Amino acid sequence: MTQAPTPTADTVRRLVRSLTKEGEAGTGAQDAAGPDVRPVAEEGGSTTWWVGTRHVLRLAADREATARRRRELRLRDLVRPHVPVAVPVSVAHGDWAPGLAYTLDTKVPGGTAEQHEVSAVGEADLAGLLTGLREVPARQIEVLGVPHAPARSLEALRRMAVPAAELLRAADEFDAALLHQLPPQGAAQLAAQPGAAVLVHHGLRGEHLVVSADGRVRGVLDWTHAVVGDPAEDIAGLALAVGSPAAVRAATLAGYGARSCLRGLWLARCDTVLALAERLEGRSDSPLPLLRTQLRRAWEAILLERVTEFREEGPDDADQP
């Protein structure tokens, strides 16, 4: 396999300068030395670059990422009419190296969910996002070739989280007894329901939510990992990004019932326990402060779990543990 070149500031500057000369994109930051470019470290380091003050350039590092980038261009156009928040618009796209794609997108103004707290109105924005994703026509999604992702087994995830929780307990990072709130029968009752698959962003992390200073959610970035799958995965992502109470309130506003909300909540909780344990064991280089923050957010108590009991289901309990 041919080694992909490493993008540098000069690589990016030459590419953007060529686009500007061709009239395809203006950067708003041109001078004698070329456009002002700088890497966006929190979104992939040297493969994602700010270009001036109005654009962001994303470079695919391999053929798989190239396929995702090209599919994302069409997926964003499909999703845009269905959601109440901004989806980035590409002003130029092509190859920055043989077989490796780039897209130059307009910057969505605002900070991130890591910088600004989402307000009650922002939660309504998130509800509109979840509702819109559910309403994107399945046939059009299929035409784009968006992959299907099988629902994860919550019971298998819970079993993996148990020893990880003990490791965190020994490191004084987590109360392992909290995981006992989800017994095996509870995980079984929160299994994904057949026929519930929808379009899932699958990356609703804090850095992908554009949030204004007043707490409104203004946009959603990076649609490259979107799949047709379990909507609880996006509820789980929101739990890590904005906290479990806000995520559950948004999902409830979007029409999701107790089962989906609790499933998303426990996916997030098990994921954060595993991620922090992996980092402490040296098997990950994710930032420790972020992992600890995500753990705290996912394990925030919600009213729903205080009033819900796991029990045997009847025929009318489709979304009600």
C-alpha positions as CSV (number, residue, x, y, z in Angstrom):
1,M,0.0,0.0,0.0
2,T,1.3,3.4,-0.9
3,Q,2.0,5.6,2.1
4,A,-0.2,8.7,2.2
5,P,1.6,12.0,2.2
6,T,1.6,14.0,5.4
7,P,-0.3,17.3,4.9
8,T,1.6,20.4,5.9
9,A,0.7,24.1,6.0
10,D,2.4,24.5,2.7
11,T,0.4,21.6,1.2
12,V,-2.8,23.2,2.5
13,R,-1.8,26.7,1.4
14,R,-1.0,25.6,-2.2
15,L,-4.3,23.7,-2.5
16,V,-6.4,26.6,-1.2
17,R,-4.5,29.1,-3.4
18,S,-5.2,27.0,-6.5
19,L,-8.9,27.0,-5.6
20,T,-8.9,30.7,-5.1
21,K,-7.2,31.3,-8.5
22,E,-9.8,29.1,-10.1
23,G,-12.6,31.1,-8.5
24,E,-14.0,28.1,-6.7
25,A,-13.6,29.4,-3.2
26,G,-12.5,32.6,-1.4
27,T,-10.9,32.2,2.0
28,G,-11.3,35.7,3.3
29,A,-7.7,35.5,4.6
30,Q,-5.4,36.1,1.6
31,D,-2.1,38.0,1.7
32,A,1.2,37.9,0.0
33,A,2.3,34.8,1.9
34,G,-1.0,33.0,1.0
35,P,-4.1,32.1,3.0
36,D,-4.0,31.9,6.8
37,V,-4.1,28.2,7.6
38,R,-3.8,26.4,10.9
39,P,-4.6,22.8,12.1
40,V,-7.7,22.1,14.1
41,A,-6.1,19.8,16.7
42,E,-9.3,18.8,18.4
43,E,-10.8,17.5,15.1
44,G,-8.1,15.3,13.7
45,G,-4.9,17.3,13.9
46,S,-3.1,17.7,10.6
47,T,-6.0,16.3,8.5
48,T,-8.4,19.2,9.5
49,W,-7.4,22.8,8.9
50,W,-8.9,26.2,9.5
51,V,-8.7,28.3,6.3
52,G,-9.0,32.0,7.2
53,T,-12.0,32.8,9.4
54,R,-14.8,31.3,7.2
55,H,-13.7,27.9,6.0
56,V,-12.5,24.5,7.2
57,L,-10.5,22.1,5.0
58,R,-10.7,18.4,5.7
59,L,-8.3,16.0,4.1
60,A,-8.8,12.2,3.9
61,A,-5.8,10.2,5.0
62,D,-6.7,6.9,3.3
63,R,-9.0,5.3,0.7
64,E,-11.6,4.4,3.3
65,A,-11.8,8.0,4.6
66,T,-12.0,9.2,1.0
67,A,-15.1,7.0,0.4
68,R,-16.7,8.4,3.6
69,R,-15.9,12.0,2.6
70,R,-17.5,11.6,-0.8
71,R,-20.6,9.9,0.6
72,E,-20.8,12.6,3.2
73,L,-21.2,15.4,0.6
74,R,-24.4,13.8,-0.7
75,L,-25.6,12.7,2.7
76,R,-25.5,16.3,4.0
77,D,-27.6,17.5,1.1
78,L,-30.1,14.8,1.9
79,V,-30.3,15.5,5.6
80,R,-30.3,19.3,5.4
81,P,-34.0,19.8,4.7
82,H,-35.0,17.5,7.6
83,V,-33.1,19.0,10.5
84,P,-33.5,22.4,12.2
85,V,-29.8,23.0,12.7
86,A,-27.1,23.9,10.2
87,V,-25.2,21.2,8.2
88,P,-21.9,22.3,6.7
89,V,-21.9,23.3,3.0
90,S,-19.0,22.4,0.7
91,V,-17.7,25.1,-1.5
92,A,-15.1,22.9,-3.1
93,H,-14.1,19.3,-3.2
94,G,-11.7,17.0,-5.1
95,D,-8.5,15.2,-4.5
96,W,-5.6,16.7,-2.6
97,A,-3.3,13.7,-3.4
98,P,-3.9,10.8,-5.8
99,G,-7.0,9.0,-4.6
100,L,-7.3,11.0,-1.4
101,A,-10.3,13.4,-1.2
102,Y,-10.7,16.8,0.4
103,T,-13.6,19.0,1.1
104,L,-13.5,22.8,1.8
105,D,-16.5,23.6,3.9
106,T,-18.1,26.8,5.2
107,K,-17.5,27.3,8.9
108,V,-20.7,27.1,11.1
109,P,-20.4,30.0,13.5
110,G,-20.3,29.2,17.2
111,G,-18.4,27.2,19.8
112,T,-18.8,23.6,20.7
113,A,-20.7,21.7,23.4
114,E,-17.4,21.5,25.3
115,Q,-17.3,25.3,25.4
116,H,-21.0,26.3,25.9
117,E,-23.7,24.7,28.0
118,V,-26.8,23.7,26.0
119,S,-29.9,25.6,27.1
120,A,-33.5,24.3,27.3
121,V,-34.1,25.8,23.9
122,G,-30.9,24.1,22.7
123,E,-32.4,20.8,23.9
124,A,-35.4,21.5,21.7
125,D,-32.9,21.9,18.8
126,L,-31.4,18.5,19.6
127,A,-34.9,17.0,19.7
128,G,-35.5,18.4,16.2
129,L,-32.2,16.9,15.1
130,L,-33.2,13.4,16.4
131,T,-36.7,13.8,14.9
132,G,-35.3,14.8,11.5
133,L,-32.9,11.9,11.3
134,R,-35.8,9.5,11.9
135,E,-37.7,11.2,9.0
136,V,-35.0,11.0,6.3
137,P,-36.5,8.6,3.7
138,A,-35.0,5.1,3.9
139,R,-35.0,4.6,0.2
140,Q,-32.9,7.7,-0.4
141,I,-30.5,6.7,2.3
142,E,-30.1,3.3,0.6
143,V,-29.3,5.0,-2.7
144,L,-26.3,6.8,-1.1
145,G,-24.9,3.5,0.2
146,V,-25.0,4.5,3.8
147,P,-23.9,1.3,5.7
148,H,-26.1,-0.6,8.1
149,A,-24.7,-1.1,11.6
150,P,-26.1,-3.9,13.8
151,A,-27.3,-2.9,17.2
152,R,-24.8,-3.6,20.0
153,S,-25.5,-6.1,22.7
154,L,-26.0,-4.1,25.9
155,E,-25.6,-7.3,28.0
156,A,-22.2,-8.0,26.3
157,L,-21.2,-4.4,26.9
158,R,-22.2,-4.6,30.5
159,R,-20.2,-7.7,31.1
160,M,-17.1,-6.0,29.7
161,A,-17.7,-2.9,31.8
162,V,-17.8,-4.9,35.1
163,P,-14.0,-5.6,35.3
164,A,-13.3,-2.1,33.9
165,A,-15.3,-0.6,36.7
166,E,-13.3,-2.5,39.2
167,L,-10.1,-1.2,37.7
168,L,-11.5,2.4,38.0
169,R,-12.5,1.7,41.6
170,A,-9.0,0.6,42.5
171,A,-7.7,3.8,40.9
172,D,-10.2,5.9,42.9
173,E,-11.9,7.0,39.7
174,F,-15.3,5.5,40.0
175,D,-17.8,3.8,42.3
176,A,-18.1,0.3,40.8
177,A,-21.3,-0.4,42.7
178,L,-23.1,2.0,40.4
179,L,-22.9,-0.5,37.6
180,H,-25.1,-2.9,39.7
181,Q,-28.0,-0.6,38.8
182,L,-28.1,-2.4,35.5
183,P,-28.7,-6.2,36.3
184,P,-28.4,-8.8,33.5
185,Q,-32.2,-8.9,33.1
186,G,-32.3,-5.2,32.8
187,A,-29.8,-5.2,30.0
188,A,-31.9,-7.9,28.3
189,Q,-35.0,-5.8,28.6
190,L,-33.2,-2.9,27.0
191,A,-32.1,-4.8,23.9
192,A,-32.7,-3.0,20.6
193,Q,-36.1,-3.5,19.1
194,P,-36.4,-5.1,15.6
195,G,-37.3,-2.7,12.8
196,A,-36.2,0.4,14.8
197,A,-33.2,1.3,12.6
198,V,-33.0,4.9,11.5
199,L,-30.3,7.2,10.1
200,V,-27.9,7.7,13.0
201,H,-25.2,10.4,13.0
202,H,-23.0,8.1,15.1
203,G,-20.7,10.9,16.2
204,L,-22.7,13.4,18.3
205,R,-19.7,14.2,20.5
206,G,-19.2,17.6,22.1
207,E,-16.8,18.9,19.4
208,H,-19.3,18.0,16.6
209,L,-22.2,20.1,18.1
210,V,-21.9,23.8,17.3
211,V,-23.4,25.7,20.2
212,S,-23.9,29.5,20.5
213,A,-23.1,31.5,23.6
214,D,-26.9,31.5,24.5
215,G,-27.0,27.7,24.5
216,R,-28.7,27.2,21.1
217,V,-27.5,24.2,19.0
218,R,-26.7,25.9,15.7
219,G,-25.1,23.1,13.7
220,V,-23.8,19.5,13.6
221,L,-20.5,18.6,12.0
222,D,-18.8,15.5,10.6
223,W,-21.3,13.2,9.0
224,T,-18.7,10.7,7.8
225,H,-19.6,8.0,10.3
226,A,-23.4,8.1,9.7
227,V,-25.1,4.7,9.5
228,V,-28.5,3.1,9.4
229,G,-28.8,1.6,12.9
230,D,-29.8,1.9,16.5
231,P,-31.2,5.4,17.4
232,A,-30.0,4.8,21.0
233,E,-26.5,5.3,19.8
234,D,-27.2,9.0,19.1
235,I,-28.9,9.3,22.5
236,A,-25.8,7.8,24.0
237,G,-23.6,10.3,22.1
238,L,-25.7,13.2,23.5
239,A,-25.3,11.9,27.0
240,L,-21.5,12.2,26.6
241,A,-21.8,15.6,25.0
242,V,-24.4,17.4,27.1
243,G,-25.1,15.1,30.0
244,S,-27.7,12.4,30.6
245,P,-30.6,14.6,31.8
246,A,-30.4,16.9,28.7
247,A,-29.9,13.9,26.3
248,V,-33.0,12.1,27.7
249,R,-35.1,15.3,27.7
250,A,-34.2,15.9,24.0
251,A,-34.9,12.2,23.1
252,T,-38.2,12.3,24.9
253,L,-39.2,15.5,23.1
254,A,-38.3,13.7,19.8
255,G,-40.8,11.0,20.7
256,Y,-38.5,8.3,22.0
257,G,-39.9,6.3,24.9
258,A,-38.4,5.0,28.1
259,R,-36.8,1.9,26.5
260,S,-34.8,3.9,23.9
261,C,-33.8,6.6,26.4
262,L,-32.6,4.1,29.0
263,R,-30.8,2.0,26.4
264,G,-28.9,5.1,25.2
265,L,-28.1,6.1,28.7
266,W,-26.6,2.7,29.6
267,L,-24.7,2.4,26.3
268,A,-23.1,5.7,27.2
269,R,-22.4,4.7,30.8
270,C,-20.7,1.4,29.8
271,D,-18.8,3.1,27.0
272,T,-17.3,5.7,29.4
273,V,-16.2,3.2,32.0
274,L,-14.5,1.1,29.3
275,A,-12.9,4.2,27.6
276,L,-11.4,5.5,30.9
277,A,-10.1,2.1,31.9
278,E,-8.5,1.7,28.5
279,R,-6.8,5.0,29.0
280,L,-5.5,4.2,32.5
281,E,-4.1,0.9,31.2
282,G,-2.2,2.8,28.5
283,R,-4.2,1.4,25.6
284,S,-5.5,4.8,24.5
285,D,-4.1,8.3,24.2
286,S,-7.5,10.1,24.6
287,P,-7.3,13.1,26.9
288,L,-7.9,12.1,30.5
289,P,-9.8,15.3,31.4
290,L,-12.3,14.7,28.6
291,L,-12.8,11.1,29.5
292,R,-13.4,12.0,33.1
293,T,-15.9,14.7,32.1
294,Q,-17.7,12.3,29.8
295,L,-17.9,9.7,32.6
296,R,-19.4,12.3,34.9
297,R,-22.0,13.4,32.3
298,A,-23.1,9.9,31.4
299,W,-23.5,8.9,35.1
300,E,-25.7,11.9,36.0
301,A,-28.9,10.6,37.5
302,I,-32.1,11.1,35.6
303,L,-35.7,11.1,36.9
304,L,-36.7,8.4,34.4
305,E,-34.5,5.7,36.1
306,R,-35.7,6.7,39.5
307,V,-39.3,5.9,38.7
308,T,-38.6,2.9,36.4
309,E,-38.3,-0.7,37.5
310,F,-37.1,-3.6,35.4
311,R,-39.8,-6.2,35.3
312,E,-41.1,-8.9,33.0
313,E,-42.7,-7.5,29.9
314,G,-46.2,-8.0,28.5
315,P,-47.3,-7.7,24.9
316,D,-48.0,-3.9,25.2
317,D,-44.6,-3.0,26.7
318,A,-42.8,-2.3,23.4
319,D,-41.0,0.8,24.7
320,Q,-41.6,0.6,28.4
321,P,-39.3,-1.3,30.8
